[in-house]
Amino acid sequence: MNELQLVIELKRELLSRENYSRAPINYSEGMAEDQKDRYI
C-alpha cells in the first residue's frame, strides 16, 4: 500500500510540473473576430 501511495505522489508531481512548463495553446489564433465569437 505504501508503495502505491509513493507512485501516486510521484505521478502527481510530474503532472503538475508538466502543466506549468507548457505554454497555453491559443486555439483561436488566426481566426477572424466573428469566428472567435462562435468558437467560444
LODREN-216986 format. One record per residue: residue number from 1; residue in one letter; z, x, y of N, C-alpha, C, CB in turn. Coordinates in steps of 0.1 Angstrom, whole numbers. Atoms other than C-alpha are relative to their C-alpha. Glycine has a CB too. Layout:
N
REC  num  residu   n.pz   n.px   n.py  ca.pz  ca.px  ca.py   c.pz   c.px   c.py  cb.pz  cb.px  cb.py
REC  NUM       a      Z      X      Y      Z      X      Y      Z      X      Y      Z      X      Y
...
***
This chain:
40
REC  num  residu   n.pz   n.px   n.py  ca.pz  ca.px  ca.py   c.pz   c.px   c.py  cb.pz  cb.px  cb.py
REC    1       m      0      8    -12      0      0      0      0      9     13     12     -9      0
REC    2       n     -1     -9    -12      9     28     24    -14      7      3     10     11     -3
REC    3       e     13     -6     -1    -25     45     17    -10    -10      7     -5      4    -13
REC    4       l      9     10     -6    -43     13     26      2     -2     15      1    -13     -7
REC    5       q     -4      1    -14    -24     10     59     -6     12      8     15     -1      1
REC    6       l      5    -11     -7    -34     45     68    -15     -1      2      3     13     -8
REC    7       v     15      2     -1    -71     38     61     -3    -10     11     -6     -4    -14
REC    8       i      2     10    -10    -69      7     83      2      6     14      9    -12     -3
REC    9       e     -3     -6    -14    -53     26    112    -11     10      4     14      7     -1
REC   10       l     11    -10     -3    -79     54    110    -13     -7      4     -2      9    -12
REC   11       k     12      8     -3   -107     29    109      1     -6     14     -2    -11    -11
REC   12       r     -2      6    -14    -93     11    140     -2     10     11     13     -7      1
REC   13       e      1    -11    -10    -90     44    158    -15      4      3      8     12     -4
REC   14       l     14     -4     -1   -126     53    151     -8    -10      7     -6      3    -14
REC   15       l      7     11     -7   -139     19    161      3      0     15      4    -13     -7
REC   16       s     -3      1    -14   -120     20    194     -6     11      8     15      0      2
REC   17       r      7    -12     -7   -134     55    202    -15     -3      1      2     12     -9
REC   18       e     14      2     -1   -169     44    194     -3    -10     11     -5     -6    -14
REC   19       n      3     10    -11   -167     14    217      1      5     14     10    -12     -2
REC   20       y     -2     -5    -13   -155     34    246    -11     10      4     13      7      2
REC   21       s      9    -11     -2   -181     62    242    -14     -5      3      0     10    -11
REC   22       r     14      6     -2   -212     39    242     -1     -6     14     -3    -10    -11
REC   23       a      3      7    -12   -228     28    274     -4    -15     -3    -12      7      8
REC   24       p      3     14      3   -231    -10    276    -15     -2      1      7    -10     10
REC   25       i     15      3      0   -266    -24    268     -3    -11     10     -4     -4    -15
REC   26       n      4     10    -10   -283    -43    296    -12     -7     -6     -2      6     14
REC   27       y     12      7      6   -305    -68    278     -9     -7     10      5    -11    -10
REC   28       s      8      7    -10   -317    -84    310     -8     10      9      9     -9      9
REC   29       e      8    -10     -8   -331    -51    324    -15     -2     -2      4     14     -5
REC   30       g     15      2      0   -367    -55    334     -5    -15     -1     -6      7    -12
REC   31       m      4     14      0   -366    -93    333     -2     -5     14     10     -9     -7
REC   32       a      1      7    -13   -377   -115    362     13     -8      3    -13     -9      0
REC   33       e    -13      7     -4   -349   -133    381      1    -13     -7      1     -1     15
REC   34       d     -1     13      7   -358   -167    367      2      1    -15    -13     -8      3
REC   35       q     -3     -2     14   -358   -153    332     14      3     -3     -9     11     -6
REC   36       k    -14     -4      1   -324   -138    337      9    -13     -1      5      9     11
REC   37       d     -8     13     -1   -310   -173    346     -1     -7    -14     -5     -9     11
REC   38       r      2      7     13   -325   -188    314      6      7    -11    -15     -2     -2
REC   39       y     -5     -9     11   -314   -159    292     15     -1     -1     -4     14      2
REC   40       i    -14      1      0   -278   -161    302      5    -14     -4      6      4     14
***
